[in-house]
Amino acid sequence: MIAKLKGRVDSVGDDWAVIDVGGVGYRVFCSGRTLSALPAAGEAVEVHTETHVREDHIHLFGFADRAERDWFNLLQGVQGIGARVALGVLSVLAPGDLLAAIMAQDRTALTRAPSVGPKLATRVINELKDKVGNLALGPGAVAGSEAAGPVSALGDAAGDAVSALVNLGYRQPDAVSAVQTTVRTLGAETDLQALIRGSLQELAR
């Protein structure tokens, strides 16, 4: 399996790019988000990849970061979502936005993706809402958790909720305040998904 390509951008199309690695051009299918992050032709680039092997083809899918690759694989676990639809979702929703949409049960955000209607959006939310905890705690999770301060005293779920919100791009003081308010409203025994969902609603006010 090819897990990463490091070389130079050769050319870019509507949904693909060719990466020149030592004189060999690898065509990788990418989300719009990854394509927009690529440098100009001839410049150095590194992309994380996922290899799909079928009887009639071998396809490479490229990603700007590991988080996008993780979500690509997770989305394909949902019935009705293949590789192309997963890339379409990731073209309109960055990993953090996708997490927020699932936790807030926002079907409208998901239906912005090509080929995703209300029924499929509902299926994505129902099937993934209990599986996204580890993805929520991405690169900024440890720092966010350590900095949570008094929130950590409310339990592990509260600290993890702060970490997830910080990883989504919210300022730490705002995340802490939102989680504290949600804990007071819902109770200290509230699970992680409910805490994130309630805190997102609090931050949206």
MARVO-450658 format. One record per residue (C-alpha): residue number from 1; residue in three letters; chain; y, x, z. Coordinates in steps of 0.25 Angstrom, whole numbers, plus 5000, padded with zeros to 4 digits. Example, Ala and Ser with C-alpha at 12.3 -4.5 7.8 and 13.67 -1.06 7.14 Angstrom:
BEGIN
<resi: 1	resn: ala	chain: A	yy: 4982	xx: 5049	zz: 5031> $
<resi: 2	resn: ser	chain: A	yy: 4996	xx: 5055	zz: 5029> $
END
This chain:
BEGIN
<resi: 1	resn: met	chain: A	yy: 5000	xx: 5000	zz: 5000> $
<resi: 2	resn: ile	chain: A	yy: 5014	xx: 5005	zz: 4997> $
<resi: 3	resn: ala	chain: A	yy: 5023	xx: 5002	zz: 5009> $
<resi: 4	resn: lys	chain: A	yy: 5036	xx: 5010	zz: 5005> $
<resi: 5	resn: leu	chain: A	yy: 5042	xx: 5015	zz: 4993> $
<resi: 6	resn: lys	chain: A	yy: 5053	xx: 5027	zz: 4994> $
<resi: 7	resn: gly	chain: A	yy: 5059	xx: 5031	zz: 4981> $
<resi: 8	resn: arg	chain: A	yy: 5071	xx: 5027	zz: 4972> $
<resi: 9	resn: val	chain: A	yy: 5075	xx: 5013	zz: 4966> $
<resi: 10	resn: asp	chain: A	yy: 5071	xx: 5013	zz: 4951> $
<resi: 11	resn: ser	chain: A	yy: 5075	xx: 4999	zz: 4947> $
<resi: 12	resn: val	chain: A	yy: 5077	xx: 4985	zz: 4953> $
<resi: 13	resn: gly	chain: A	yy: 5074	xx: 4971	zz: 4948> $
<resi: 14	resn: asp	chain: A	yy: 5076	xx: 4957	zz: 4953> $
<resi: 15	resn: asp	chain: A	yy: 5065	xx: 4958	zz: 4963> $
<resi: 16	resn: trp	chain: A	yy: 5060	xx: 4972	zz: 4962> $
<resi: 17	resn: ala	chain: A	yy: 5063	xx: 4986	zz: 4962> $
<resi: 18	resn: val	chain: A	yy: 5057	xx: 4999	zz: 4957> $
<resi: 19	resn: ile	chain: A	yy: 5056	xx: 5010	zz: 4967> $
<resi: 20	resn: asp	chain: A	yy: 5054	xx: 5024	zz: 4961> $
<resi: 21	resn: val	chain: A	yy: 5045	xx: 5033	zz: 4970> $
<resi: 22	resn: gly	chain: A	yy: 5042	xx: 5046	zz: 4964> $
<resi: 23	resn: gly	chain: A	yy: 5043	xx: 5042	zz: 4950> $
<resi: 24	resn: val	chain: A	yy: 5034	xx: 5029	zz: 4952> $
<resi: 25	resn: gly	chain: A	yy: 5042	xx: 5016	zz: 4951> $
<resi: 26	resn: tyr	chain: A	yy: 5037	xx: 5005	zz: 4961> $
<resi: 27	resn: arg	chain: A	yy: 5041	xx: 4991	zz: 4958> $
<resi: 28	resn: val	chain: A	yy: 5043	xx: 4983	zz: 4971> $
<resi: 29	resn: phe	chain: A	yy: 5047	xx: 4969	zz: 4973> $
<resi: 30	resn: cys	chain: A	yy: 5058	xx: 4967	zz: 4983> $
<resi: 31	resn: ser	chain: A	yy: 5066	xx: 4956	zz: 4989> $
<resi: 32	resn: gly	chain: A	yy: 5081	xx: 4954	zz: 4985> $
<resi: 33	resn: arg	chain: A	yy: 5085	xx: 4960	zz: 4999> $
<resi: 34	resn: thr	chain: A	yy: 5077	xx: 4973	zz: 4996> $
<resi: 35	resn: leu	chain: A	yy: 5082	xx: 4974	zz: 4982> $
<resi: 36	resn: ser	chain: A	yy: 5096	xx: 4973	zz: 4986> $
<resi: 37	resn: ala	chain: A	yy: 5094	xx: 4984	zz: 4997> $
<resi: 38	resn: leu	chain: A	yy: 5089	xx: 4994	zz: 4986> $
<resi: 39	resn: pro	chain: A	yy: 5098	xx: 5006	zz: 4982> $
<resi: 40	resn: ala	chain: A	yy: 5102	xx: 5008	zz: 4968> $
<resi: 41	resn: ala	chain: A	yy: 5092	xx: 5013	zz: 4957> $
<resi: 42	resn: gly	chain: A	yy: 5089	xx: 5028	zz: 4959> $
<resi: 43	resn: glu	chain: A	yy: 5092	xx: 5028	zz: 4974> $
<resi: 44	resn: ala	chain: A	yy: 5082	xx: 5030	zz: 4985> $
<resi: 45	resn: val	chain: A	yy: 5075	xx: 5018	zz: 4991> $
<resi: 46	resn: glu	chain: A	yy: 5063	xx: 5015	zz: 5001> $
<resi: 47	resn: val	chain: A	yy: 5057	xx: 5001	zz: 5001> $
<resi: 48	resn: his	chain: A	yy: 5045	xx: 4996	zz: 5010> $
<resi: 49	resn: thr	chain: A	yy: 5035	xx: 4989	zz: 5001> $
<resi: 50	resn: glu	chain: A	yy: 5023	xx: 4980	zz: 5002> $
<resi: 51	resn: thr	chain: A	yy: 5012	xx: 4981	zz: 4992> $
<resi: 52	resn: his	chain: A	yy: 5005	xx: 4969	zz: 4986> $
<resi: 53	resn: val	chain: A	yy: 4992	xx: 4971	zz: 4978> $
<resi: 54	resn: arg	chain: A	yy: 4986	xx: 4960	zz: 4970> $
<resi: 55	resn: glu	chain: A	yy: 4975	xx: 4960	zz: 4959> $
<resi: 56	resn: asp	chain: A	yy: 4986	xx: 4960	zz: 4948> $
<resi: 57	resn: his	chain: A	yy: 4997	xx: 4968	zz: 4954> $
<resi: 58	resn: ile	chain: A	yy: 5003	xx: 4977	zz: 4965> $
<resi: 59	resn: his	chain: A	yy: 5017	xx: 4973	zz: 4969> $
<resi: 60	resn: leu	chain: A	yy: 5026	xx: 4981	zz: 4979> $
<resi: 61	resn: phe	chain: A	yy: 5036	xx: 4974	zz: 4987> $
<resi: 62	resn: gly	chain: A	yy: 5048	xx: 4982	zz: 4992> $
<resi: 63	resn: phe	chain: A	yy: 5057	xx: 4979	zz: 5005> $
<resi: 64	resn: ala	chain: A	yy: 5069	xx: 4986	zz: 5010> $
<resi: 65	resn: asp	chain: A	yy: 5063	xx: 4986	zz: 5024> $
<resi: 66	resn: arg	chain: A	yy: 5051	xx: 4984	zz: 5032> $
<resi: 67	resn: ala	chain: A	yy: 5056	xx: 4971	zz: 5038> $
<resi: 68	resn: glu	chain: A	yy: 5057	xx: 4964	zz: 5024> $
<resi: 69	resn: arg	chain: A	yy: 5043	xx: 4969	zz: 5021> $
<resi: 70	resn: asp	chain: A	yy: 5037	xx: 4963	zz: 5034> $
<resi: 71	resn: trp	chain: A	yy: 5044	xx: 4950	zz: 5030> $
<resi: 72	resn: phe	chain: A	yy: 5038	xx: 4950	zz: 5016> $
<resi: 73	resn: asn	chain: A	yy: 5024	xx: 4951	zz: 5021> $
<resi: 74	resn: leu	chain: A	yy: 5027	xx: 4941	zz: 5032> $
<resi: 75	resn: leu	chain: A	yy: 5032	xx: 4931	zz: 5022> $
<resi: 76	resn: gln	chain: A	yy: 5020	xx: 4932	zz: 5013> $
<resi: 77	resn: gly	chain: A	yy: 5011	xx: 4927	zz: 5025> $
<resi: 78	resn: val	chain: A	yy: 5018	xx: 4913	zz: 5023> $
<resi: 79	resn: gln	chain: A	yy: 5010	xx: 4904	zz: 5014> $
<resi: 80	resn: gly	chain: A	yy: 5018	xx: 4903	zz: 5001> $
<resi: 81	resn: ile	chain: A	yy: 5025	xx: 4916	zz: 5001> $
<resi: 82	resn: gly	chain: A	yy: 5021	xx: 4927	zz: 4992> $
<resi: 83	resn: ala	chain: A	yy: 5028	xx: 4941	zz: 4990> $
<resi: 84	resn: arg	chain: A	yy: 5039	xx: 4935	zz: 4980> $
<resi: 85	resn: val	chain: A	yy: 5043	xx: 4924	zz: 4989> $
<resi: 86	resn: ala	chain: A	yy: 5043	xx: 4933	zz: 5001> $
<resi: 87	resn: leu	chain: A	yy: 5052	xx: 4943	zz: 4994> $
<resi: 88	resn: gly	chain: A	yy: 5061	xx: 4931	zz: 4990> $
<resi: 89	resn: val	chain: A	yy: 5062	xx: 4927	zz: 5005> $
<resi: 90	resn: leu	chain: A	yy: 5066	xx: 4941	zz: 5008> $
<resi: 91	resn: ser	chain: A	yy: 5076	xx: 4941	zz: 4997> $
<resi: 92	resn: val	chain: A	yy: 5084	xx: 4930	zz: 5004> $
<resi: 93	resn: leu	chain: A	yy: 5081	xx: 4933	zz: 5018> $
<resi: 94	resn: ala	chain: A	yy: 5081	xx: 4947	zz: 5025> $
<resi: 95	resn: pro	chain: A	yy: 5071	xx: 4949	zz: 5036> $
<resi: 96	resn: gly	chain: A	yy: 5080	xx: 4946	zz: 5047> $
<resi: 97	resn: asp	chain: A	yy: 5085	xx: 4933	zz: 5040> $
<resi: 98	resn: leu	chain: A	yy: 5071	xx: 4929	zz: 5037> $
<resi: 99	resn: leu	chain: A	yy: 5067	xx: 4930	zz: 5052> $
<resi: 100	resn: ala	chain: A	yy: 5079	xx: 4922	zz: 5056> $
<resi: 101	resn: ala	chain: A	yy: 5076	xx: 4911	zz: 5046> $
<resi: 102	resn: ile	chain: A	yy: 5062	xx: 4910	zz: 5051> $
<resi: 103	resn: met	chain: A	yy: 5066	xx: 4911	zz: 5066> $
<resi: 104	resn: ala	chain: A	yy: 5076	xx: 4900	zz: 5064> $
<resi: 105	resn: gln	chain: A	yy: 5067	xx: 4892	zz: 5055> $
<resi: 106	resn: asp	chain: A	yy: 5077	xx: 4892	zz: 5044> $
<resi: 107	resn: arg	chain: A	yy: 5070	xx: 4887	zz: 5032> $
<resi: 108	resn: thr	chain: A	yy: 5083	xx: 4886	zz: 5023> $
<resi: 109	resn: ala	chain: A	yy: 5085	xx: 4902	zz: 5024> $
<resi: 110	resn: leu	chain: A	yy: 5070	xx: 4904	zz: 5019> $
<resi: 111	resn: thr	chain: A	yy: 5072	xx: 4894	zz: 5008> $
<resi: 112	resn: arg	chain: A	yy: 5083	xx: 4903	zz: 5002> $
<resi: 113	resn: ala	chain: A	yy: 5071	xx: 4912	zz: 4997> $
<resi: 114	resn: pro	chain: A	yy: 5065	xx: 4909	zz: 4983> $
<resi: 115	resn: ser	chain: A	yy: 5053	xx: 4900	zz: 4983> $
<resi: 116	resn: val	chain: A	yy: 5054	xx: 4896	zz: 4998> $
<resi: 117	resn: gly	chain: A	yy: 5056	xx: 4882	zz: 5000> $
<resi: 118	resn: pro	chain: A	yy: 5057	xx: 4874	zz: 5013> $
<resi: 119	resn: lys	chain: A	yy: 5042	xx: 4873	zz: 5015> $
<resi: 120	resn: leu	chain: A	yy: 5040	xx: 4888	zz: 5013> $
<resi: 121	resn: ala	chain: A	yy: 5051	xx: 4891	zz: 5022> $
<resi: 122	resn: thr	chain: A	yy: 5046	xx: 4883	zz: 5033> $
<resi: 123	resn: arg	chain: A	yy: 5032	xx: 4889	zz: 5031> $
<resi: 124	resn: val	chain: A	yy: 5039	xx: 4903	zz: 5032> $
<resi: 125	resn: ile	chain: A	yy: 5045	xx: 4899	zz: 5045> $
<resi: 126	resn: asn	chain: A	yy: 5033	xx: 4893	zz: 5051> $
<resi: 127	resn: glu	chain: A	yy: 5024	xx: 4904	zz: 5048> $
<resi: 128	resn: leu	chain: A	yy: 5033	xx: 4916	zz: 5051> $
<resi: 129	resn: lys	chain: A	yy: 5040	xx: 4911	zz: 5063> $
<resi: 130	resn: asp	chain: A	yy: 5030	xx: 4916	zz: 5073> $
<resi: 131	resn: lys	chain: A	yy: 5027	xx: 4929	zz: 5065> $
<resi: 132	resn: val	chain: A	yy: 5041	xx: 4935	zz: 5064> $
<resi: 133	resn: gly	chain: A	yy: 5043	xx: 4941	zz: 5078> $
<resi: 134	resn: asn	chain: A	yy: 5039	xx: 4955	zz: 5074> $
<resi: 135	resn: leu	chain: A	yy: 5048	xx: 4955	zz: 5062> $
<resi: 136	resn: ala	chain: A	yy: 5059	xx: 4950	zz: 5070> $
<resi: 137	resn: leu	chain: A	yy: 5059	xx: 4962	zz: 5078> $
<resi: 138	resn: gly	chain: A	yy: 5062	xx: 4972	zz: 5067> $
<resi: 139	resn: pro	chain: A	yy: 5069	xx: 4986	zz: 5067> $
<resi: 140	resn: gly	chain: A	yy: 5080	xx: 4981	zz: 5077> $
<resi: 141	resn: ala	chain: A	yy: 5070	xx: 4975	zz: 5087> $
<resi: 142	resn: val	chain: A	yy: 5068	xx: 4986	zz: 5097> $
<resi: 143	resn: ala	chain: A	yy: 5083	xx: 4989	zz: 5098> $
<resi: 144	resn: gly	chain: A	yy: 5086	xx: 4974	zz: 5099> $
<resi: 145	resn: ser	chain: A	yy: 5076	xx: 4972	zz: 5110> $
<resi: 146	resn: glu	chain: A	yy: 5080	xx: 4984	zz: 5118> $
<resi: 147	resn: ala	chain: A	yy: 5095	xx: 4979	zz: 5118> $
<resi: 148	resn: ala	chain: A	yy: 5092	xx: 4965	zz: 5121> $
<resi: 149	resn: gly	chain: A	yy: 5096	xx: 4967	zz: 5136> $
<resi: 150	resn: pro	chain: A	yy: 5095	xx: 4955	zz: 5144> $
<resi: 151	resn: val	chain: A	yy: 5088	xx: 4947	zz: 5134> $
<resi: 152	resn: ser	chain: A	yy: 5075	xx: 4955	zz: 5136> $
<resi: 153	resn: ala	chain: A	yy: 5075	xx: 4950	zz: 5150> $
<resi: 154	resn: leu	chain: A	yy: 5072	xx: 4936	zz: 5144> $
<resi: 155	resn: gly	chain: A	yy: 5059	xx: 4940	zz: 5138> $
<resi: 156	resn: asp	chain: A	yy: 5053	xx: 4948	zz: 5126> $
<resi: 157	resn: ala	chain: A	yy: 5056	xx: 4936	zz: 5116> $
<resi: 158	resn: ala	chain: A	yy: 5071	xx: 4937	zz: 5119> $
<resi: 159	resn: gly	chain: A	yy: 5072	xx: 4952	zz: 5117> $
<resi: 160	resn: asp	chain: A	yy: 5064	xx: 4950	zz: 5104> $
<resi: 161	resn: ala	chain: A	yy: 5073	xx: 4939	zz: 5100> $
<resi: 162	resn: val	chain: A	yy: 5085	xx: 4948	zz: 5102> $
<resi: 163	resn: ser	chain: A	yy: 5079	xx: 4959	zz: 5094> $
<resi: 164	resn: ala	chain: A	yy: 5076	xx: 4949	zz: 5082> $
<resi: 165	resn: leu	chain: A	yy: 5090	xx: 4944	zz: 5082> $
<resi: 166	resn: val	chain: A	yy: 5096	xx: 4958	zz: 5082> $
<resi: 167	resn: asn	chain: A	yy: 5086	xx: 4962	zz: 5071> $
<resi: 168	resn: leu	chain: A	yy: 5091	xx: 4950	zz: 5063> $
<resi: 169	resn: gly	chain: A	yy: 5105	xx: 4956	zz: 5064> $
<resi: 170	resn: tyr	chain: A	yy: 5112	xx: 4949	zz: 5076> $
<resi: 171	resn: arg	chain: A	yy: 5120	xx: 4957	zz: 5086> $
<resi: 172	resn: gln	chain: A	yy: 5112	xx: 4960	zz: 5098> $
<resi: 173	resn: pro	chain: A	yy: 5122	xx: 4953	zz: 5108> $
<resi: 174	resn: asp	chain: A	yy: 5121	xx: 4941	zz: 5099> $
<resi: 175	resn: ala	chain: A	yy: 5106	xx: 4941	zz: 5099> $
<resi: 176	resn: val	chain: A	yy: 5105	xx: 4943	zz: 5114> $
<resi: 177	resn: ser	chain: A	yy: 5115	xx: 4931	zz: 5117> $
<resi: 178	resn: ala	chain: A	yy: 5107	xx: 4922	zz: 5107> $
<resi: 179	resn: val	chain: A	yy: 5094	xx: 4925	zz: 5113> $
<resi: 180	resn: gln	chain: A	yy: 5099	xx: 4924	zz: 5127> $
<resi: 181	resn: thr	chain: A	yy: 5105	xx: 4910	zz: 5124> $
<resi: 182	resn: thr	chain: A	yy: 5092	xx: 4906	zz: 5117> $
<resi: 183	resn: val	chain: A	yy: 5083	xx: 4910	zz: 5129> $
<resi: 184	resn: arg	chain: A	yy: 5092	xx: 4902	zz: 5138> $
<resi: 185	resn: thr	chain: A	yy: 5091	xx: 4890	zz: 5129> $
<resi: 186	resn: leu	chain: A	yy: 5076	xx: 4891	zz: 5125> $
<resi: 187	resn: gly	chain: A	yy: 5070	xx: 4898	zz: 5137> $
<resi: 188	resn: ala	chain: A	yy: 5065	xx: 4912	zz: 5140> $
<resi: 189	resn: glu	chain: A	yy: 5051	xx: 4909	zz: 5135> $
<resi: 190	resn: thr	chain: A	yy: 5055	xx: 4905	zz: 5121> $
<resi: 191	resn: asp	chain: A	yy: 5048	xx: 4913	zz: 5111> $
<resi: 192	resn: leu	chain: A	yy: 5054	xx: 4923	zz: 5101> $
<resi: 193	resn: gln	chain: A	yy: 5055	xx: 4915	zz: 5089> $
<resi: 194	resn: ala	chain: A	yy: 5062	xx: 4904	zz: 5096> $
<resi: 195	resn: leu	chain: A	yy: 5071	xx: 4914	zz: 5103> $
<resi: 196	resn: ile	chain: A	yy: 5075	xx: 4920	zz: 5089> $
<resi: 197	resn: arg	chain: A	yy: 5077	xx: 4906	zz: 5083> $
<resi: 198	resn: gly	chain: A	yy: 5085	xx: 4901	zz: 5094> $
<resi: 199	resn: ser	chain: A	yy: 5094	xx: 4914	zz: 5095> $
<resi: 200	resn: leu	chain: A	yy: 5096	xx: 4913	zz: 5080> $
<resi: 201	resn: gln	chain: A	yy: 5101	xx: 4899	zz: 5082> $
<resi: 202	resn: glu	chain: A	yy: 5110	xx: 4904	zz: 5093> $
<resi: 203	resn: leu	chain: A	yy: 5116	xx: 4915	zz: 5084> $
<resi: 204	resn: ala	chain: A	yy: 5119	xx: 4905	zz: 5073> $
<resi: 205	resn: arg	chain: A	yy: 5128	xx: 4897	zz: 5082> $
END
